[in-house]
Amino acid sequence: KMIGISGLIFALAIINVALGVSEQKKTSIYLLTGPPGSGKGTLAAWMKEFLNVCPISIGNILRLEVQKGTELGKAAKVLMDKGELVTDEMANSVLFNELARTKCQKILLDGFPRSLSQLENFVKKLEEFKDIKVKMVIETNLPEHILLERVLGRREHKPSGRIYHVKFNPPKVQDIDDVTGEPLTIRNDDKPEAFRKRFEIYKAQTVPAIEKARKIWKYRFFDTRNQVN
């Protein structure tokens, strides 16, 4: 079922209320998935503000590991620079480390799952976490030419993680961070060649995972073309 942003927020709020007192100690997980540039990060920020969920982004965590120069970061960088998905072992290691240490009762997994095997490993591993349940799968999507425009226009302030867009959310001074005055950069996985490879991988590996996930849990889809980047 297709749903708008306000409708999605309302639907999720109703679900949260419906959980009731009996599940107050349980952890609810929302899976947020979609192709690169479809607005997952922006939606995650909205859900954090309006629904008090705790976003977990495996991609952001791995990029932080890359900045730190850890062994995990070095291994992930090789794949990310080529526009390839990190291994299931890397993704699930990061994910379940975060799930084990978080105290949040509502968690949003931003950009998960990325592949069918990742989903299957996740479902199997969830059996060890009796107090964690997936409540909904949320898919965002857009036509390919709009995705390309969004991705190619993104600029990042690496130290803070602030994201700009040359068209939709430009900095006050071109290629300069508004807060610090430091230069903005283009992520390697946002370059044209990497995007096209990531998009092909998304169609080949992530779409089958979404198809399976929507058969297991509640599912909502919406087109984000009117969303401000």
PyMOL CGO cylinders between C-alpha atoms (Angstrom):
from pymol import cmd
from pymol.cgo import CYLINDER

trace = [
    CYLINDER, 0.00, 0.00, 0.00, 1.31, 3.42, -0.95, 0.3, 1, 1, 1, 1, 1, 1,
    CYLINDER, 1.31, 3.42, -0.95, 1.19, 6.09, 1.73, 0.3, 1, 1, 1, 1, 1, 1,
    CYLINDER, 1.19, 6.09, 1.73, 2.31, 9.71, 2.09, 0.3, 1, 1, 1, 1, 1, 1,
    CYLINDER, 2.31, 9.71, 2.09, 4.71, 11.04, 4.70, 0.3, 1, 1, 1, 1, 1, 1,
    CYLINDER, 4.71, 11.04, 4.70, 2.03, 12.42, 7.04, 0.3, 1, 1, 1, 1, 1, 1,
    CYLINDER, 2.03, 12.42, 7.04, 0.05, 9.22, 6.66, 0.3, 1, 1, 1, 1, 1, 1,
    CYLINDER, 0.05, 9.22, 6.66, 3.12, 7.16, 7.46, 0.3, 1, 1, 1, 1, 1, 1,
    CYLINDER, 3.12, 7.16, 7.46, 3.84, 9.15, 10.61, 0.3, 1, 1, 1, 1, 1, 1,
    CYLINDER, 3.84, 9.15, 10.61, 0.19, 8.77, 11.68, 0.3, 1, 1, 1, 1, 1, 1,
    CYLINDER, 0.19, 8.77, 11.68, 0.16, 5.03, 10.97, 0.3, 1, 1, 1, 1, 1, 1,
    CYLINDER, 0.16, 5.03, 10.97, 3.33, 4.46, 12.94, 0.3, 1, 1, 1, 1, 1, 1,
    CYLINDER, 3.33, 4.46, 12.94, 2.03, 6.53, 15.83, 0.3, 1, 1, 1, 1, 1, 1,
    CYLINDER, 2.03, 6.53, 15.83, -1.13, 4.42, 15.95, 0.3, 1, 1, 1, 1, 1, 1,
    CYLINDER, -1.13, 4.42, 15.95, 0.97, 1.26, 16.00, 0.3, 1, 1, 1, 1, 1, 1,
    CYLINDER, 0.97, 1.26, 16.00, 3.05, 2.64, 18.86, 0.3, 1, 1, 1, 1, 1, 1,
    CYLINDER, 3.05, 2.64, 18.86, -0.07, 3.35, 20.91, 0.3, 1, 1, 1, 1, 1, 1,
    CYLINDER, -0.07, 3.35, 20.91, -1.47, -0.06, 20.06, 0.3, 1, 1, 1, 1, 1, 1,
    CYLINDER, -1.47, -0.06, 20.06, 1.57, -1.80, 21.49, 0.3, 1, 1, 1, 1, 1, 1,
    CYLINDER, 1.57, -1.80, 21.49, 0.13, -1.13, 24.95, 0.3, 1, 1, 1, 1, 1, 1,
    CYLINDER, 0.13, -1.13, 24.95, 1.54, -1.44, 28.42, 0.3, 1, 1, 1, 1, 1, 1,
    CYLINDER, 1.54, -1.44, 28.42, 2.14, -5.16, 28.04, 0.3, 1, 1, 1, 1, 1, 1,
    CYLINDER, 2.14, -5.16, 28.04, 4.94, -4.52, 25.52, 0.3, 1, 1, 1, 1, 1, 1,
    CYLINDER, 4.94, -4.52, 25.52, 6.60, -1.56, 27.18, 0.3, 1, 1, 1, 1, 1, 1,
    CYLINDER, 6.60, -1.56, 27.18, 9.71, -3.59, 27.94, 0.3, 1, 1, 1, 1, 1, 1,
    CYLINDER, 9.71, -3.59, 27.94, 9.96, -5.04, 24.44, 0.3, 1, 1, 1, 1, 1, 1,
    CYLINDER, 9.96, -5.04, 24.44, 12.01, -3.51, 21.64, 0.3, 1, 1, 1, 1, 1, 1,
    CYLINDER, 12.01, -3.51, 21.64, 10.23, -2.70, 18.39, 0.3, 1, 1, 1, 1, 1, 1,
    CYLINDER, 10.23, -2.70, 18.39, 12.17, -2.54, 15.13, 0.3, 1, 1, 1, 1, 1, 1,
    CYLINDER, 12.17, -2.54, 15.13, 11.21, -0.74, 11.92, 0.3, 1, 1, 1, 1, 1, 1,
    CYLINDER, 11.21, -0.74, 11.92, 13.14, -1.67, 8.77, 0.3, 1, 1, 1, 1, 1, 1,
    CYLINDER, 13.14, -1.67, 8.77, 13.68, 1.29, 6.41, 0.3, 1, 1, 1, 1, 1, 1,
    CYLINDER, 13.68, 1.29, 6.41, 14.85, 0.34, 2.95, 0.3, 1, 1, 1, 1, 1, 1,
    CYLINDER, 14.85, 0.34, 2.95, 15.09, 1.76, -0.55, 0.3, 1, 1, 1, 1, 1, 1,
    CYLINDER, 15.09, 1.76, -0.55, 17.64, 2.63, -3.26, 0.3, 1, 1, 1, 1, 1, 1,
    CYLINDER, 17.64, 2.63, -3.26, 20.43, 5.18, -2.76, 0.3, 1, 1, 1, 1, 1, 1,
    CYLINDER, 20.43, 5.18, -2.76, 19.07, 8.73, -2.86, 0.3, 1, 1, 1, 1, 1, 1,
    CYLINDER, 19.07, 8.73, -2.86, 15.46, 7.81, -2.05, 0.3, 1, 1, 1, 1, 1, 1,
    CYLINDER, 15.46, 7.81, -2.05, 15.33, 9.81, 1.18, 0.3, 1, 1, 1, 1, 1, 1,
    CYLINDER, 15.33, 9.81, 1.18, 15.89, 7.15, 3.82, 0.3, 1, 1, 1, 1, 1, 1,
    CYLINDER, 15.89, 7.15, 3.82, 18.16, 9.35, 5.91, 0.3, 1, 1, 1, 1, 1, 1,
    CYLINDER, 18.16, 9.35, 5.91, 15.74, 12.27, 5.90, 0.3, 1, 1, 1, 1, 1, 1,
    CYLINDER, 15.74, 12.27, 5.90, 12.81, 10.05, 6.83, 0.3, 1, 1, 1, 1, 1, 1,
    CYLINDER, 12.81, 10.05, 6.83, 14.88, 8.51, 9.61, 0.3, 1, 1, 1, 1, 1, 1,
    CYLINDER, 14.88, 8.51, 9.61, 15.48, 12.00, 11.04, 0.3, 1, 1, 1, 1, 1, 1,
    CYLINDER, 15.48, 12.00, 11.04, 11.74, 12.77, 10.92, 0.3, 1, 1, 1, 1, 1, 1,
    CYLINDER, 11.74, 12.77, 10.92, 10.87, 9.52, 12.68, 0.3, 1, 1, 1, 1, 1, 1,
    CYLINDER, 10.87, 9.52, 12.68, 13.46, 10.24, 15.34, 0.3, 1, 1, 1, 1, 1, 1,
    CYLINDER, 13.46, 10.24, 15.34, 11.91, 13.64, 16.00, 0.3, 1, 1, 1, 1, 1, 1,
    CYLINDER, 11.91, 13.64, 16.00, 8.21, 12.75, 15.83, 0.3, 1, 1, 1, 1, 1, 1,
    CYLINDER, 8.21, 12.75, 15.83, 8.15, 9.13, 17.01, 0.3, 1, 1, 1, 1, 1, 1,
    CYLINDER, 8.15, 9.13, 17.01, 11.15, 9.07, 19.33, 0.3, 1, 1, 1, 1, 1, 1,
    CYLINDER, 11.15, 9.07, 19.33, 12.80, 6.16, 17.52, 0.3, 1, 1, 1, 1, 1, 1,
    CYLINDER, 12.80, 6.16, 17.52, 16.53, 5.50, 17.61, 0.3, 1, 1, 1, 1, 1, 1,
    CYLINDER, 16.53, 5.50, 17.61, 17.95, 5.24, 14.07, 0.3, 1, 1, 1, 1, 1, 1,
    CYLINDER, 17.95, 5.24, 14.07, 20.73, 2.74, 13.44, 0.3, 1, 1, 1, 1, 1, 1,
    CYLINDER, 20.73, 2.74, 13.44, 22.46, 3.10, 10.08, 0.3, 1, 1, 1, 1, 1, 1,
    CYLINDER, 22.46, 3.10, 10.08, 24.98, 0.39, 9.28, 0.3, 1, 1, 1, 1, 1, 1,
    CYLINDER, 24.98, 0.39, 9.28, 26.33, 2.58, 6.48, 0.3, 1, 1, 1, 1, 1, 1,
    CYLINDER, 26.33, 2.58, 6.48, 26.93, 5.54, 8.80, 0.3, 1, 1, 1, 1, 1, 1,
    CYLINDER, 26.93, 5.54, 8.80, 28.57, 3.34, 11.42, 0.3, 1, 1, 1, 1, 1, 1,
    CYLINDER, 28.57, 3.34, 11.42, 30.87, 1.81, 8.81, 0.3, 1, 1, 1, 1, 1, 1,
    CYLINDER, 30.87, 1.81, 8.81, 31.77, 5.25, 7.43, 0.3, 1, 1, 1, 1, 1, 1,
    CYLINDER, 31.77, 5.25, 7.43, 32.73, 6.26, 10.97, 0.3, 1, 1, 1, 1, 1, 1,
    CYLINDER, 32.73, 6.26, 10.97, 34.90, 3.17, 11.21, 0.3, 1, 1, 1, 1, 1, 1,
    CYLINDER, 34.90, 3.17, 11.21, 36.52, 4.20, 7.91, 0.3, 1, 1, 1, 1, 1, 1,
    CYLINDER, 36.52, 4.20, 7.91, 37.30, 7.64, 9.36, 0.3, 1, 1, 1, 1, 1, 1,
    CYLINDER, 37.30, 7.64, 9.36, 38.79, 6.04, 12.49, 0.3, 1, 1, 1, 1, 1, 1,
    CYLINDER, 38.79, 6.04, 12.49, 40.97, 3.79, 10.35, 0.3, 1, 1, 1, 1, 1, 1,
    CYLINDER, 40.97, 3.79, 10.35, 39.93, 0.61, 12.15, 0.3, 1, 1, 1, 1, 1, 1,
    CYLINDER, 39.93, 0.61, 12.15, 40.45, -2.82, 10.59, 0.3, 1, 1, 1, 1, 1, 1,
    CYLINDER, 40.45, -2.82, 10.59, 36.71, -3.07, 9.98, 0.3, 1, 1, 1, 1, 1, 1,
    CYLINDER, 36.71, -3.07, 9.98, 36.76, 0.40, 8.41, 0.3, 1, 1, 1, 1, 1, 1,
    CYLINDER, 36.76, 0.40, 8.41, 39.66, -0.46, 6.12, 0.3, 1, 1, 1, 1, 1, 1,
    CYLINDER, 39.66, -0.46, 6.12, 37.93, -3.62, 4.90, 0.3, 1, 1, 1, 1, 1, 1,
    CYLINDER, 37.93, -3.62, 4.90, 34.63, -1.80, 4.40, 0.3, 1, 1, 1, 1, 1, 1,
    CYLINDER, 34.63, -1.80, 4.40, 36.29, 1.10, 2.53, 0.3, 1, 1, 1, 1, 1, 1,
    CYLINDER, 36.29, 1.10, 2.53, 37.62, -1.18, -0.17, 0.3, 1, 1, 1, 1, 1, 1,
    CYLINDER, 37.62, -1.18, -0.17, 34.09, -2.37, -0.95, 0.3, 1, 1, 1, 1, 1, 1,
    CYLINDER, 34.09, -2.37, -0.95, 32.32, 0.98, -0.46, 0.3, 1, 1, 1, 1, 1, 1,
    CYLINDER, 32.32, 0.98, -0.46, 34.72, 2.84, -2.77, 0.3, 1, 1, 1, 1, 1, 1,
    CYLINDER, 34.72, 2.84, -2.77, 33.82, 0.39, -5.53, 0.3, 1, 1, 1, 1, 1, 1,
    CYLINDER, 33.82, 0.39, -5.53, 30.10, 0.83, -4.89, 0.3, 1, 1, 1, 1, 1, 1,
    CYLINDER, 30.10, 0.83, -4.89, 29.77, -2.73, -3.60, 0.3, 1, 1, 1, 1, 1, 1,
    CYLINDER, 29.77, -2.73, -3.60, 27.83, -3.94, -0.58, 0.3, 1, 1, 1, 1, 1, 1,
    CYLINDER, 27.83, -3.94, -0.58, 29.76, -4.80, 2.57, 0.3, 1, 1, 1, 1, 1, 1,
    CYLINDER, 29.76, -4.80, 2.57, 29.73, -8.48, 3.46, 0.3, 1, 1, 1, 1, 1, 1,
    CYLINDER, 29.73, -8.48, 3.46, 26.87, -9.97, 5.47, 0.3, 1, 1, 1, 1, 1, 1,
    CYLINDER, 26.87, -9.97, 5.47, 29.38, -10.72, 8.20, 0.3, 1, 1, 1, 1, 1, 1,
    CYLINDER, 29.38, -10.72, 8.20, 30.35, -7.03, 8.48, 0.3, 1, 1, 1, 1, 1, 1,
    CYLINDER, 30.35, -7.03, 8.48, 26.75, -5.81, 8.39, 0.3, 1, 1, 1, 1, 1, 1,
    CYLINDER, 26.75, -5.81, 8.39, 25.39, -8.26, 10.94, 0.3, 1, 1, 1, 1, 1, 1,
    CYLINDER, 25.39, -8.26, 10.94, 28.37, -7.73, 13.24, 0.3, 1, 1, 1, 1, 1, 1,
    CYLINDER, 28.37, -7.73, 13.24, 27.72, -3.98, 13.32, 0.3, 1, 1, 1, 1, 1, 1,
    CYLINDER, 27.72, -3.98, 13.32, 23.95, -4.41, 13.60, 0.3, 1, 1, 1, 1, 1, 1,
    CYLINDER, 23.95, -4.41, 13.60, 23.83, -6.87, 16.48, 0.3, 1, 1, 1, 1, 1, 1,
    CYLINDER, 23.83, -6.87, 16.48, 26.56, -5.08, 18.39, 0.3, 1, 1, 1, 1, 1, 1,
    CYLINDER, 26.56, -5.08, 18.39, 24.31, -1.99, 18.29, 0.3, 1, 1, 1, 1, 1, 1,
    CYLINDER, 24.31, -1.99, 18.29, 21.17, -3.95, 19.19, 0.3, 1, 1, 1, 1, 1, 1,
    CYLINDER, 21.17, -3.95, 19.19, 22.93, -5.58, 22.13, 0.3, 1, 1, 1, 1, 1, 1,
    CYLINDER, 22.93, -5.58, 22.13, 24.04, -2.30, 23.64, 0.3, 1, 1, 1, 1, 1, 1,
    CYLINDER, 24.04, -2.30, 23.64, 21.09, 0.00, 22.89, 0.3, 1, 1, 1, 1, 1, 1,
    CYLINDER, 21.09, 0.00, 22.89, 18.56, 0.86, 25.58, 0.3, 1, 1, 1, 1, 1, 1,
    CYLINDER, 18.56, 0.86, 25.58, 16.01, 2.16, 23.08, 0.3, 1, 1, 1, 1, 1, 1,
    CYLINDER, 16.01, 2.16, 23.08, 12.63, 0.48, 22.86, 0.3, 1, 1, 1, 1, 1, 1,
    CYLINDER, 12.63, 0.48, 22.86, 11.93, 1.70, 19.31, 0.3, 1, 1, 1, 1, 1, 1,
    CYLINDER, 11.93, 1.70, 19.31, 14.67, 1.21, 16.74, 0.3, 1, 1, 1, 1, 1, 1,
    CYLINDER, 14.67, 1.21, 16.74, 14.81, 2.17, 13.07, 0.3, 1, 1, 1, 1, 1, 1,
    CYLINDER, 14.81, 2.17, 13.07, 17.25, 0.17, 10.95, 0.3, 1, 1, 1, 1, 1, 1,
    CYLINDER, 17.25, 0.17, 10.95, 18.13, 2.64, 8.21, 0.3, 1, 1, 1, 1, 1, 1,
    CYLINDER, 18.13, 2.64, 8.21, 19.04, 0.93, 4.93, 0.3, 1, 1, 1, 1, 1, 1,
    CYLINDER, 19.04, 0.93, 4.93, 18.44, -2.65, 6.05, 0.3, 1, 1, 1, 1, 1, 1,
    CYLINDER, 18.44, -2.65, 6.05, 18.31, -5.32, 4.70, 0.3, 1, 1, 1, 1, 1, 1,
    CYLINDER, 18.31, -5.32, 4.70, 20.57, -4.96, 1.68, 0.3, 1, 1, 1, 1, 1, 1,
    CYLINDER, 20.57, -4.96, 1.68, 20.42, -8.57, 0.48, 0.3, 1, 1, 1, 1, 1, 1,
    CYLINDER, 20.42, -8.57, 0.48, 18.39, -11.75, 0.82, 0.3, 1, 1, 1, 1, 1, 1,
    CYLINDER, 18.39, -11.75, 0.82, 21.15, -13.53, 2.74, 0.3, 1, 1, 1, 1, 1, 1,
    CYLINDER, 21.15, -13.53, 2.74, 21.45, -10.52, 5.08, 0.3, 1, 1, 1, 1, 1, 1,
    CYLINDER, 21.45, -10.52, 5.08, 17.72, -10.72, 5.76, 0.3, 1, 1, 1, 1, 1, 1,
    CYLINDER, 17.72, -10.72, 5.76, 17.81, -14.47, 6.33, 0.3, 1, 1, 1, 1, 1, 1,
    CYLINDER, 17.81, -14.47, 6.33, 20.72, -14.18, 8.77, 0.3, 1, 1, 1, 1, 1, 1,
    CYLINDER, 20.72, -14.18, 8.77, 18.88, -11.36, 10.55, 0.3, 1, 1, 1, 1, 1, 1,
    CYLINDER, 18.88, -11.36, 10.55, 15.69, -13.41, 10.93, 0.3, 1, 1, 1, 1, 1, 1,
    CYLINDER, 15.69, -13.41, 10.93, 17.67, -16.36, 12.27, 0.3, 1, 1, 1, 1, 1, 1,
    CYLINDER, 17.67, -16.36, 12.27, 19.68, -14.22, 14.69, 0.3, 1, 1, 1, 1, 1, 1,
    CYLINDER, 19.68, -14.22, 14.69, 16.51, -12.51, 15.96, 0.3, 1, 1, 1, 1, 1, 1,
    CYLINDER, 16.51, -12.51, 15.96, 15.47, -15.82, 17.50, 0.3, 1, 1, 1, 1, 1, 1,
    CYLINDER, 15.47, -15.82, 17.50, 18.14, -15.20, 20.16, 0.3, 1, 1, 1, 1, 1, 1,
    CYLINDER, 18.14, -15.20, 20.16, 16.54, -11.85, 21.08, 0.3, 1, 1, 1, 1, 1, 1,
    CYLINDER, 16.54, -11.85, 21.08, 13.16, -12.78, 22.52, 0.3, 1, 1, 1, 1, 1, 1,
    CYLINDER, 13.16, -12.78, 22.52, 12.27, -9.21, 23.46, 0.3, 1, 1, 1, 1, 1, 1,
    CYLINDER, 12.27, -9.21, 23.46, 12.94, -7.75, 20.00, 0.3, 1, 1, 1, 1, 1, 1,
    CYLINDER, 12.94, -7.75, 20.00, 10.24, -7.77, 17.32, 0.3, 1, 1, 1, 1, 1, 1,
    CYLINDER, 10.24, -7.77, 17.32, 10.02, -6.26, 13.84, 0.3, 1, 1, 1, 1, 1, 1,
    CYLINDER, 10.02, -6.26, 13.84, 6.89, -4.10, 13.58, 0.3, 1, 1, 1, 1, 1, 1,
    CYLINDER, 6.89, -4.10, 13.58, 7.05, -2.80, 10.01, 0.3, 1, 1, 1, 1, 1, 1,
    CYLINDER, 7.05, -2.80, 10.01, 9.02, -2.70, 6.75, 0.3, 1, 1, 1, 1, 1, 1,
    CYLINDER, 9.02, -2.70, 6.75, 9.05, 0.78, 5.15, 0.3, 1, 1, 1, 1, 1, 1,
    CYLINDER, 9.05, 0.78, 5.15, 10.20, 1.14, 1.54, 0.3, 1, 1, 1, 1, 1, 1,
    CYLINDER, 10.20, 1.14, 1.54, 11.01, 4.46, -0.12, 0.3, 1, 1, 1, 1, 1, 1,
    CYLINDER, 11.01, 4.46, -0.12, 11.56, 4.74, -3.85, 0.3, 1, 1, 1, 1, 1, 1,
    CYLINDER, 11.56, 4.74, -3.85, 11.81, 7.13, -6.80, 0.3, 1, 1, 1, 1, 1, 1,
    CYLINDER, 11.81, 7.13, -6.80, 12.36, 6.99, -10.57, 0.3, 1, 1, 1, 1, 1, 1,
    CYLINDER, 12.36, 6.99, -10.57, 16.00, 6.34, -11.42, 0.3, 1, 1, 1, 1, 1, 1,
    CYLINDER, 16.00, 6.34, -11.42, 16.69, 9.76, -12.97, 0.3, 1, 1, 1, 1, 1, 1,
    CYLINDER, 16.69, 9.76, -12.97, 15.54, 11.51, -9.78, 0.3, 1, 1, 1, 1, 1, 1,
    CYLINDER, 15.54, 11.51, -9.78, 17.65, 9.20, -7.63, 0.3, 1, 1, 1, 1, 1, 1,
    CYLINDER, 17.65, 9.20, -7.63, 20.66, 10.06, -9.77, 0.3, 1, 1, 1, 1, 1, 1,
    CYLINDER, 20.66, 10.06, -9.77, 20.05, 13.81, -9.42, 0.3, 1, 1, 1, 1, 1, 1,
    CYLINDER, 20.05, 13.81, -9.42, 19.74, 13.52, -5.65, 0.3, 1, 1, 1, 1, 1, 1,
    CYLINDER, 19.74, 13.52, -5.65, 22.86, 11.42, -5.21, 0.3, 1, 1, 1, 1, 1, 1,
    CYLINDER, 22.86, 11.42, -5.21, 25.13, 13.40, -7.54, 0.3, 1, 1, 1, 1, 1, 1,
    CYLINDER, 25.13, 13.40, -7.54, 24.15, 16.67, -5.85, 0.3, 1, 1, 1, 1, 1, 1,
    CYLINDER, 24.15, 16.67, -5.85, 24.93, 15.56, -2.31, 0.3, 1, 1, 1, 1, 1, 1,
    CYLINDER, 24.93, 15.56, -2.31, 27.77, 17.15, -0.36, 0.3, 1, 1, 1, 1, 1, 1,
    CYLINDER, 27.77, 17.15, -0.36, 28.99, 16.11, 3.07, 0.3, 1, 1, 1, 1, 1, 1,
    CYLINDER, 28.99, 16.11, 3.07, 30.78, 17.72, 5.99, 0.3, 1, 1, 1, 1, 1, 1,
    CYLINDER, 30.78, 17.72, 5.99, 32.69, 14.65, 7.12, 0.3, 1, 1, 1, 1, 1, 1,
    CYLINDER, 32.69, 14.65, 7.12, 33.52, 15.64, 10.73, 0.3, 1, 1, 1, 1, 1, 1,
    CYLINDER, 33.52, 15.64, 10.73, 29.87, 16.31, 11.64, 0.3, 1, 1, 1, 1, 1, 1,
    CYLINDER, 29.87, 16.31, 11.64, 28.04, 14.17, 9.11, 0.3, 1, 1, 1, 1, 1, 1,
    CYLINDER, 28.04, 14.17, 9.11, 25.98, 17.15, 7.91, 0.3, 1, 1, 1, 1, 1, 1,
    CYLINDER, 25.98, 17.15, 7.91, 24.55, 16.59, 4.45, 0.3, 1, 1, 1, 1, 1, 1,
    CYLINDER, 24.55, 16.59, 4.45, 23.81, 19.29, 1.87, 0.3, 1, 1, 1, 1, 1, 1,
    CYLINDER, 23.81, 19.29, 1.87, 22.52, 19.23, -1.68, 0.3, 1, 1, 1, 1, 1, 1,
    CYLINDER, 22.52, 19.23, -1.68, 23.55, 21.66, -4.40, 0.3, 1, 1, 1, 1, 1, 1,
    CYLINDER, 23.55, 21.66, -4.40, 19.92, 22.08, -5.53, 0.3, 1, 1, 1, 1, 1, 1,
    CYLINDER, 19.92, 22.08, -5.53, 17.60, 21.10, -2.67, 0.3, 1, 1, 1, 1, 1, 1,
    CYLINDER, 17.60, 21.10, -2.67, 19.60, 22.13, 0.39, 0.3, 1, 1, 1, 1, 1, 1,
    CYLINDER, 19.60, 22.13, 0.39, 22.62, 24.19, -0.68, 0.3, 1, 1, 1, 1, 1, 1,
    CYLINDER, 22.62, 24.19, -0.68, 25.13, 25.63, 1.80, 0.3, 1, 1, 1, 1, 1, 1,
    CYLINDER, 25.13, 25.63, 1.80, 25.23, 29.43, 2.16, 0.3, 1, 1, 1, 1, 1, 1,
    CYLINDER, 25.23, 29.43, 2.16, 28.63, 29.40, 0.42, 0.3, 1, 1, 1, 1, 1, 1,
    CYLINDER, 28.63, 29.40, 0.42, 29.22, 26.88, -2.34, 0.3, 1, 1, 1, 1, 1, 1,
    CYLINDER, 29.22, 26.88, -2.34, 30.99, 23.73, -1.08, 0.3, 1, 1, 1, 1, 1, 1,
    CYLINDER, 30.99, 23.73, -1.08, 31.51, 25.23, 2.41, 0.3, 1, 1, 1, 1, 1, 1,
    CYLINDER, 31.51, 25.23, 2.41, 29.93, 23.97, 5.64, 0.3, 1, 1, 1, 1, 1, 1,
    CYLINDER, 29.93, 23.97, 5.64, 27.55, 26.57, 7.14, 0.3, 1, 1, 1, 1, 1, 1,
    CYLINDER, 27.55, 26.57, 7.14, 28.65, 25.93, 10.72, 0.3, 1, 1, 1, 1, 1, 1,
    CYLINDER, 28.65, 25.93, 10.72, 32.41, 25.52, 10.61, 0.3, 1, 1, 1, 1, 1, 1,
    CYLINDER, 32.41, 25.52, 10.61, 33.41, 27.12, 7.30, 0.3, 1, 1, 1, 1, 1, 1,
    CYLINDER, 33.41, 27.12, 7.30, 35.25, 23.91, 6.40, 0.3, 1, 1, 1, 1, 1, 1,
    CYLINDER, 35.25, 23.91, 6.40, 35.11, 22.40, 2.90, 0.3, 1, 1, 1, 1, 1, 1,
    CYLINDER, 35.11, 22.40, 2.90, 32.44, 19.94, 1.89, 0.3, 1, 1, 1, 1, 1, 1,
    CYLINDER, 32.44, 19.94, 1.89, 33.27, 16.72, 0.08, 0.3, 1, 1, 1, 1, 1, 1,
    CYLINDER, 33.27, 16.72, 0.08, 31.61, 14.21, -2.22, 0.3, 1, 1, 1, 1, 1, 1,
    CYLINDER, 31.61, 14.21, -2.22, 31.44, 10.71, -0.81, 0.3, 1, 1, 1, 1, 1, 1,
    CYLINDER, 31.44, 10.71, -0.81, 33.11, 8.13, -3.03, 0.3, 1, 1, 1, 1, 1, 1,
    CYLINDER, 33.11, 8.13, -3.03, 29.91, 6.09, -3.13, 0.3, 1, 1, 1, 1, 1, 1,
    CYLINDER, 29.91, 6.09, -3.13, 28.00, 9.16, -4.41, 0.3, 1, 1, 1, 1, 1, 1,
    CYLINDER, 28.00, 9.16, -4.41, 30.08, 9.46, -7.57, 0.3, 1, 1, 1, 1, 1, 1,
    CYLINDER, 30.08, 9.46, -7.57, 28.36, 8.52, -10.87, 0.3, 1, 1, 1, 1, 1, 1,
    CYLINDER, 28.36, 8.52, -10.87, 30.13, 5.21, -11.47, 0.3, 1, 1, 1, 1, 1, 1,
    CYLINDER, 30.13, 5.21, -11.47, 29.63, 4.07, -7.88, 0.3, 1, 1, 1, 1, 1, 1,
    CYLINDER, 29.63, 4.07, -7.88, 25.97, 5.12, -7.87, 0.3, 1, 1, 1, 1, 1, 1,
    CYLINDER, 25.97, 5.12, -7.87, 25.15, 3.19, -11.03, 0.3, 1, 1, 1, 1, 1, 1,
    CYLINDER, 25.15, 3.19, -11.03, 26.85, 0.11, -9.61, 0.3, 1, 1, 1, 1, 1, 1,
    CYLINDER, 26.85, 0.11, -9.61, 25.05, 0.50, -6.28, 0.3, 1, 1, 1, 1, 1, 1,
    CYLINDER, 25.05, 0.50, -6.28, 21.72, 0.89, -8.07, 0.3, 1, 1, 1, 1, 1, 1,
    CYLINDER, 21.72, 0.89, -8.07, 22.26, -2.27, -10.12, 0.3, 1, 1, 1, 1, 1, 1,
    CYLINDER, 22.26, -2.27, -10.12, 23.21, -4.14, -6.94, 0.3, 1, 1, 1, 1, 1, 1,
    CYLINDER, 23.21, -4.14, -6.94, 20.10, -2.74, -5.27, 0.3, 1, 1, 1, 1, 1, 1,
    CYLINDER, 20.10, -2.74, -5.27, 17.87, -4.12, -8.04, 0.3, 1, 1, 1, 1, 1, 1,
    CYLINDER, 17.87, -4.12, -8.04, 19.63, -7.48, -8.09, 0.3, 1, 1, 1, 1, 1, 1,
    CYLINDER, 19.63, -7.48, -8.09, 20.13, -8.05, -4.35, 0.3, 1, 1, 1, 1, 1, 1,
    CYLINDER, 20.13, -8.05, -4.35, 17.99, -5.71, -2.25, 0.3, 1, 1, 1, 1, 1, 1,
    CYLINDER, 17.99, -5.71, -2.25, 14.69, -5.91, -4.14, 0.3, 1, 1, 1, 1, 1, 1,
    CYLINDER, 14.69, -5.91, -4.14, 14.41, -9.71, -3.56, 0.3, 1, 1, 1, 1, 1, 1,
    CYLINDER, 14.41, -9.71, -3.56, 15.09, -9.09, 0.14, 0.3, 1, 1, 1, 1, 1, 1,
    CYLINDER, 15.09, -9.09, 0.14, 12.31, -6.48, 0.28, 0.3, 1, 1, 1, 1, 1, 1,
    CYLINDER, 12.31, -6.48, 0.28, 9.91, -8.84, -1.48, 0.3, 1, 1, 1, 1, 1, 1,
    CYLINDER, 9.91, -8.84, -1.48, 10.56, -11.50, 1.14, 0.3, 1, 1, 1, 1, 1, 1,
    CYLINDER, 10.56, -11.50, 1.14, 10.47, -9.09, 4.09, 0.3, 1, 1, 1, 1, 1, 1,
    CYLINDER, 10.47, -9.09, 4.09, 7.07, -7.69, 3.07, 0.3, 1, 1, 1, 1, 1, 1,
    CYLINDER, 7.07, -7.69, 3.07, 5.65, -11.22, 3.26, 0.3, 1, 1, 1, 1, 1, 1,
    CYLINDER, 5.65, -11.22, 3.26, 6.89, -11.64, 6.83, 0.3, 1, 1, 1, 1, 1, 1,
    CYLINDER, 6.89, -11.64, 6.83, 6.00, -8.29, 8.43, 0.3, 1, 1, 1, 1, 1, 1,
    CYLINDER, 6.00, -8.29, 8.43, 3.67, -5.34, 7.93, 0.3, 1, 1, 1, 1, 1, 1,
    CYLINDER, 3.67, -5.34, 7.93, 4.73, -3.28, 4.93, 0.3, 1, 1, 1, 1, 1, 1,
    CYLINDER, 4.73, -3.28, 4.93, 4.32, 0.32, 3.72, 0.3, 1, 1, 1, 1, 1, 1,
    CYLINDER, 4.32, 0.32, 3.72, 5.63, 1.94, 0.53, 0.3, 1, 1, 1, 1, 1, 1,
    CYLINDER, 5.63, 1.94, 0.53, 5.73, 5.59, -0.45, 0.3, 1, 1, 1, 1, 1, 1,
    CYLINDER, 5.73, 5.59, -0.45, 7.10, 7.74, -3.23, 0.3, 1, 1, 1, 1, 1, 1,
    CYLINDER, 7.10, 7.74, -3.23, 9.36, 10.49, -1.85, 0.3, 1, 1, 1, 1, 1, 1,
    CYLINDER, 9.36, 10.49, -1.85, 9.64, 12.69, -4.96, 0.3, 1, 1, 1, 1, 1, 1,
    CYLINDER, 9.64, 12.69, -4.96, 7.96, 15.61, -3.15, 0.3, 1, 1, 1, 1, 1, 1,
    CYLINDER, 7.96, 15.61, -3.15, 10.18, 15.26, -0.10, 0.3, 1, 1, 1, 1, 1, 1,
    CYLINDER, 10.18, 15.26, -0.10, 12.61, 18.12, 0.44, 0.3, 1, 1, 1, 1, 1, 1,
    CYLINDER, 12.61, 18.12, 0.44, 16.13, 16.70, 0.44, 0.3, 1, 1, 1, 1, 1, 1,
]
cmd.load_cgo(trace, "trace")
